[in-house]
């Protein structure tokens, strides 16, 4: 069997596949997030313990020998480790907002735009540049004690294998990597005031780093590849590799990706270009801060269960009886397809006659409008695949197809873990049929009438967003 490991923000998963790509077993374990005053952190030992646990469960349930394993996980944040890969302090999550004042300053003094023009990365408070600069000013002893500032999957790879600190070109893309040379841009490091911390940046393995498991979770000697982080891993797992094709990931983060061979560093600085394992090929990424997390908050606040969503969507008409949601709920604001660290969600059009169904539909519609905005900015021209937890709702998939006005290739299962295996197989020279591994499980077509209605709603959404951004800056 082939094993994919996906170390998510709130859930760690391991999935086993047979040589045809059929998913044999999945094990998962939740991991905690500590949220207080805009600070969002994770316990690295808890995360690593969850990885070992799910790997042990999957390998116990599927008795076949493990041919190889691929690793992926959440991107951005700062995971400070010592020489053994042990935590120096809790990991600062990509959702962390404490560095927003730095981003505000860099937005006003031109640093933000200069970094984008050099690397194709639009910084946000939870990416490594601002976080490392904040830690350098506020917790210098933590940086002094660290051997490396890793990304999530890199910490896991080091602990599973005993290899030295390393990362890959996809994780390194934000914000220090020059996408043309595939090496760190030392001028960007200097602009962010981090030249004296340059040694903390993990060496970039290109191609992917490989090593053998030490025996925790996986049998000793199992071959492991430290794959791309979760966004590009999902693109691989969904078969999104041809220029113009796109992927929408309905997860905690609402991520829109479009494959491209064109590197265009002009226009409004937003999102990023993710380098892939093929030089000259990138993913134009617009990873909005909040996806299913926005709906989760509304469901929790209104007392609606997840299994009630489809029925509520069926009862409430398109347009949600006038209720509208701007779904920018993240404490660090928004980062795609624009950067507004202080932007917050807005709920309008509510009256005593509004129902829970109106609130749920308006939230789903607002997330759909945000996705359309991101996909258009990323340059989508081809087919669109969709994956993530949101695909479990057929009614939401129909709504999304209508809002986006295009067919959706739904790819179910553990898509990130699947992509991690495909990346590992490519690295090890193991021949797997990628087309067979990435076939969609369904195609959802839009309804022309509803699509026309939502096209008008999208224009209204953009107008409300423009007004909200103006208020934020006032």
C-alpha positions, 0 to 999 in steps of 0.5 A, spaced: 500 500 500 501 507 499 500 512 505 499 519 505 499 523 511 496 530 511 497 534 517 491 539 517 490 545 521 485 542 526 485 535 523 491 530 522 489 524 517 493 518 514 490 515 508 492 508 505 491 507 497 492 501 493 496 501 486 490 503 482 489 509 487 483 506 491 482 509 498 483 503 503 483 506 509 483 513 513 485 514 520 484 521 523 485 525 529 483 532 531 489 537 534 487 543 538 488 551 536 490 556 542 486 562 540 487 568 544 487 576 542 489 574 535 494 569 537 493 563 534 498 557 536 499 549 536 502 544 540 508 541 536 508 535 540 500 534 540 501 535 532 506 530 532 503 525 537 497 525 532 501 523 526 504 517 529 497 515 532 494 515 525 499 512 522 499 506 527 492 506 526 492 505 518 498 500 518 494 496 523 488 496 519 491 495 512 496 489 513 499 490 506 507 492 506 508 500 505 511 501 499 512 508 500 509 514 504 508 521 502 507 527 507 503 534 506 500 539 511 498 546 512 503 551 510 505 558 513 506 559 520 512 559 524 515 552 527 521 553 531 525 547 532 532 545 535 537 541 532 533 534 534 526 537 531 523 539 538 519 545 539 523 551 542 516 554 543 509 553 540 508 553 533 505 560 530 499 558 526 498 561 519 491 564 522 495 568 527 494 575 527 499 578 532 504 581 526 498 585 523 501 592 525 508 590 521 504 588 515 500 595 515 507 598 516 510 594 510 503 596 506 504 603 507 512 604 506 512 600 499 516 593 502 509 589 501 509 591 494 517 590 493 516 583 496 511 581 491 514 584 485 520 580 487 517 573 489 510 573 487 508 573 495 503 577 498 505 577 505 499 576 510 500 576 518 500 569 519 506 568 514 513 566 516 516 573 514 512 578 518 511 572 524 519 571 524 520 579 524 515 579 530 518 574 534 525 577 533 522 584 536 518 580 541 521 573 543 528 574 540 531 568 545 526 563 542 529 565 535 536 564 539 534 557 541 532 555 535 536 551 529 530 552 524 524 556 522 520 550 519 513 549 516 509 544 519 510 538 515 518 539 515 517 538 523 514 532 522 518 529 517 524 531 521 521 527 527 519 521 523 526 520 519 531 524 523 533 527 517 536 534 518 532 541 517 529 541 510 523 544 506 521 544 499 520 549 494 512 550 495 512 551 502 518 556 501 514 560 496 511 564 502 515 569 502 522 568 501 523 564 495 525 567 488 520 563 483 525 564 477 531 561 481 528 557 486 532 559 491 531 564 497 532 572 495 536 575 500 534 582 498 527 580 501 530 577 507 534 584 508 527 588 507 524 584 512 530 586 517 531 578 518 538 578 515 541 576 522 536 570 522 537 568 515 540 561 518 534 559 521 531 558 514 531 551 512 535 549 506 530 548 500 530 541 497 529 541 490 527 535 488 523 533 494 527 531 500 527 523 502 529 519 508 527 512 511 522 512 517 525 511 524 519 506 526 514 511 529 508 510 526 511 507 520 515 501 520 522 502 520 526 503 513 519 505 510 521 510 504 518 517 505 518 523 501 517 530 504 512 533 499 509 539 497 504 543 502 497 541 502 495 546 497 499 544 491 498 537 494 491 537 493 492 540 486 496 534 484 491 529 488 485 532 484 489 532 477 490 539 476 496 540 472 494 543 465 495 550 465 488 554 466 485 548 470 483 550 477 482 547 484 477 550 489 479 547 496 473 548 501 476 547 507 478 551 513 482 556 508 478 557 502 483 556 497 483 557 489 489 555 485 490 555 477 495 552 474 500 556 470 506 557 466 506 564 466 509 568 471 506 575 472 508 579 478 504 586 475 497 587 478 494 588 485 499 584 490 495 578 492 495 571 493 502 568 491 505 563 486 507 557 488 513 553 485 511 546 483 516 540 482 516 542 475 521 548 474 517 553 469 510 551 472 507 554 478 500 554 481 497 561 482 494 561 489 489 565 492 488 562 499 482 566 502 483 566 510 476 563 511 472 557 508 468 552 512 470 556 518 465 561 516 460 556 516 462 553 522 461 559 526 454 561 523 452 554 525 455 554 532 452 561 533 445 559 530 445 552 533 444 548 526 447 541 526 452 540 520 447 534 518 441 540 517 445 544 512 442 541 506 435 541 508 435 548 510 439 550 503 433 546 500 428 550 504 431 557 502 431 560 496 437 563 492 438 570 495 437 568 502 431 572 502 435 579 502 440 576 507 447 578 505 454 575 508 461 578 507 465 572 510 471 575 512 471 572 519 479 571 520 482 575 526 488 577 521 483 579 516 483 577 508 489 575 504 486 574 497 485 576 492 487 582 496 490 584 503 486 587 508 489 585 515 483 589 519 477 587 514 472 583 518 465 580 516 459 583 515 451 581 516 446 585 513 439 585 511 437 581 517 430 582 520 425 579 525 422 575 519 429 572 517 430 564 519 436 560 520 436 557 513 437 564 511 443 565 515 446 559 512 444 560 505 447 567 505 453 564 508 454 559 503 453 564 498 458 569 501 463 564 501 461 562 493 462 569 491 469 570 495 471 563 491 469 566 484 473 573 486 479 569 487 478 564 481 477 570 477 483 573 480 487 567 479 486 567 471 481 560 471 480 559 464 479 551 464 476 546 468 475 547 475 475 541 480 473 542 487 475 538 494 475 539 501 470 538 507 465 542 503 464 537 498 460 532 503 454 537 502 450 536 495 446 542 496 452 546 497 455 543 491 449 545 487 449 552 490 457 553 488 456 551 481 450 556 480 454 561 484 461 560 480 457 559 473 461 553 471 461 545 472 464 542 478 469 536 478 468 533 485 474 530 487 472 526 494 476 522 499 483 524 502 485 529 496 491 532 499 494 525 502 493 522 495 497 528 492 502 527 497 503 519 495 503 521 487 509 526 489 512 521 493 511 516 487 514 521 482 520 522 486 522 515 487 520 513 480 514 509 482 510 508 476 503 510 478 497 512 473 495 519 475 489 520 471 486 513 474 488 516 481 485 523 480 478 521 477 472 525 479 467 522 483 462 527 480 460 533 476 455 538 478 452 542 472 450 549 474 442 551 473 442 557 467 437 561 471 440 560 478 447 562 475 444 568 472 441 570 478 447 569 482 451 573 476 447 579 479 448 577 486 456 577 485 456 584 482 452 586 488 457 582 493 463 586 489 460 593 491 459 591 498 466 589 499 469 595 496 465 599 501 467 595 506 474 595 504 474 603 504 471 603 511 476 599 514 481 604 511 478 610 513 
